[in-house]
Structures are given as structure tokens and as C-alpha cells.
């Protein structure tokens, strides 16, 4: 069985290893690159995600593919001492970077290296599951979404923030930026053009807004909606477990 790694077709067993290599390479400059390549917009997108989460004191939260921990920190501030936020990532280098930055900020959270397709948590454990800019890197998105559904409590919420299909008038300029500017920026700042070329390609291979909505519905979510942000450059999908 094969799957895609950007525009390249690879064996399914190879994708996770190659994605891990991408994030091992960029972990130390991940936040800086996010600021540069999005002109800081990723912070506004994540702030909107936190608002939509509408967390309450005492809530239980799992942040999947949480990278450097910025979302997990914001969630922790809202659930308070009676709640719990777990920061998880399949990539140990990213998770270590996130953990260290949280500790430096005076925020101590549980961290777990785990695969979203096989989550090590019991059924109905969480009020909220979030994944920001990580779903497109998963080999079996349907399996990962079913796992997220399984560990949510009835009435629990899944938030998926991901690059999506930009509005048509912006497409040409977006393609030029993605394939001409972004790899050069990656080479200049992170010393790695290939990883950011993969980023641009992986966005094109990821399901669009309506396709992802259908995939979430097929994974068991009774209500799914999405919010286009910045002209569809990214979309926030919201799924509710009935």
C-alpha cells in the first residue's frame, strides 16, 4: 500500500518516518518559521481556535501534534488547576522543544509521545481534543479521526485547524509564494528548503474544507462545521461527539 509524502508516492510504512525527519530538522526554528511564513497570522488563527474551544474550569484536554506547546499553554490557562491539558506529539524532538519552552514559561503540563492513529487513552476521557496543522501529516487520517472520536466524552468537541483551499482569486499568488518563496525562506532561516517544499506539497494533498467535513462525519461526529480563515488559507473544523 502506498500513500503520499507531498507529491511523492511512498510506502505507507515510510511516511511516518519521513514526516518525523522533517520535524526533527525544523524543530529548533519551528516557531520562528511559522511567524515568518504566515506573517504572524498563525497566532491569530490559534487565538480564534482557543476562543471556539470555549473551555471551562476543570475540563480535560488533549492537544495532538502540539509541537512547541503554544496552544496547550493557552488551554491550560482556561481549565485552571482543576483541569488537565496533555501535550502530545509523535515527534520527540518537537515535544521536547515544547516541554522545555513551557517549563521556561512556568507552565508544567503532562507530555506524551504518541501516534494519533493509536492513542493510549481510555474511551470518553476528554472534553476537548485539538490538532493544529498536524492532521495533514498523518498517514491514515480516517483512523486518527476515529481515535479522536473514541477518546472524547459525549458532547465533547474536536477542533482541527489546518491549511485548506484558498479562495480562487488568491490561488495564483498563493502558489507562487508556496513553491518559490517558502522553500527559499526555509533554506535561509532553518537551513532546510526540502522540508518547506514538503509543507507546500502536503497542503495541496490534504482534503479541502468539504471533503474533510465528510471525513469527520464518517468518523462518527454527529455535527461538523468549519470556519474559513484568511480567505480559506486555513480552516477550523469543529466536530461534536453526540
N, C-alpha and C positions, 0 to 999 in steps of 0.2 A: 504494500500500500504506500502511496506517495501523498505528499501534501506540499504546500507552497512555503518557501522561505523567501519572502519578497516575490520577485518574478521568477525565481528559480524553483524547479520541481525537485524535491528531495524525499528520501525515505522518511516515513513518519517517525521512526526511531531516532532520526538525526536532528529533527527540528529543535527539540528542547535543548540539546547540547549546543547547537549553533546559536540559538537565542541567548543562552547563558553566556556564551563567548562574547556576544555583542555587549551585554550589560556589564560583564567583567571589565571590558575595555573602557567603558564610558562612566563607570560608577563615580569616580572621583570628581568628574566635571559635569555630572548629570544636571544638577540644579542650575548651574551657570549656563549650560547649553539650552535648557528649557527657557530661561529668561531671554537669551539672545534670539533663539529661533522663533519664539512666539511674541517677541517684543513685550514680555511680561504678562501677556494675556492669560497664560496658564494659571496665574494666581487668581485672576477674576473668575475664570471658569471653575476653579476648585472652591472658591468662596461661594459661588452660586450653588454648587453641589452640597456644601455644608448647610446652606440655608434650606434647600429642598429636603435634606435629611430630617430636619426638624426633630433632632434628638432631645430626649428628656432625661433628667437626672435618674441614674440607675440603669439606663439602657446598656445592653450588651452588644458590642460592635466588632465585626471582623473587617479589617481593611486588607484586601487581597492585592498582590503586586504593589505593595505600598511604598516600595522604593525608599526614598530618603525621609519618609515619615511626616511630611507636612500635613497631609490630611488626617493622619492618626492623631497628631498633636491637637489639631482643631477639634476633632471629635472628642478627645479626652477632656478638653475644657468644658464641653457641654454635658457630658454624662456625669461629671463630678466623681467624688470619692466612692460613691455607692455603685457606680457603673464600672464597666470594663471595656477597654479597647485593646484588641490584639493586632499587632502589625505583622503581616506575613508577606513573604516573597519566596519564589522558587530559587532566586539568585542570592547566594550567601554574601557576595561582595556588596550588593545593593543593600541588603538587610543590615549588614554590619555598619555601613555608612549611615543608614537611617537611625539605627540604635545609638551610635556614638553622637550624632547630632541632637537627638532627643535628650540624651543624658547631659550634654553640654548646655542644653536649654532648661535643665532642671525638670525634665519630664521623663519618668521611668514607666515604660509600658512593657507588657509581655510581647515577645517576638517569637515567630515560628517560621522556620524554613519548611515550606510545604508546597506541594503541587495542587493547583486549584482543581485539577481533574480527579483528585483523590484526597479530599480534605479530612484531616484527622480529628474531626469534631462530631459530637453526637447530633442526632436529629433534633430539630427545633431548639437550637442553642442560642440564636442571636436575634435581636430586634432589627438590626441593620447589617447588611453586607455591602461593601463598596469595592469597586475596582475602577481605577482611573488610568487610562492609557496602558492597559495590560491585557485586555481580552484579545486583542488582535494578534498577540504573540503566542496564544495558546493553540496547541495542535488540534484538539477536539473541543471546539467551543461549546457544542451541544452538551458534552459530558460535564464540562466545567459549570455551565449554567444549571444543569440538573443537580449538581452537588451544592451549588449556592442555594437553590430552592430547598433542598433537603435540610440544610442546617438552619434555615430561617424558621422562626416561630410563625404560627398562623397570624396573618395580619402584618407580618414583617415585610421589610422593604429592601429591594435590591436596587442599587444605583450603579449604572455603568456609564462612565464618562469616557468617550473615545472619539478619535478623529473619524469624520464621516464624509458625506458627499457635499462638497461646497456648491453654492448656488452657481448656476451656469454662467452668468456674466463674469464671475471671478475665476472660472476654471483655467483659462489660458495663463493668466498671471500666476496663479497658484502652482500650476505645473512647472512653469519656468523657475519659480522660486525653489520648488521641491527638488528638482533634478539638476539645477545649475548652481544655485546659491547654497543650499543646505549642505551638500557634501563638502564644499569648499570651506564653509564655516566649521564643520566638524573636523576637518583636517587642521585648520588654523587654531582652534581652541582646544580640541581634545586629541589632536594628532591621529584622527581616525575618520577618514572620509567614507570608508566602506560601511561602517555601522549606520551612518546617517543616510547613506544611499538605500540601505535596507529599510530604514524607517520610512522613507518616502514610498518605497515599493510596497511595504506591508500595509500602508494606509489604503493604497489602491486595491489591495486584495481583500480587505476587510469588508464585511457586509455593510451595505448602506442602511439608512435610517429604517425604512420599512422592512427590509429583509431581516435586520437584527430584531425588530419588534416581533416578527413572526417566529423567529428562532426562540425568543424568550417565552412566547406564548406556548410553543411546542414543548418547552422545558417545564411547563406546569404553572406558570404565573397566570393568575386569573385576570389581572388587569395590567396592561402595559401601555405606557405613553412615552413620548420623547419630546425634548425641548431642543430646538436648533439654537446654537450659539454662534455668533460671529458669522452669519451667513451660511450656516451649515458646515463650517470648517470643523467644528466639533458638535457632538450631540450628547445630551444627557438622557439616557433611557431610564425609566422608573418602572420597576415591576413590583407588584404586590402579591404576596402569597395568600391565597384565600383559605 
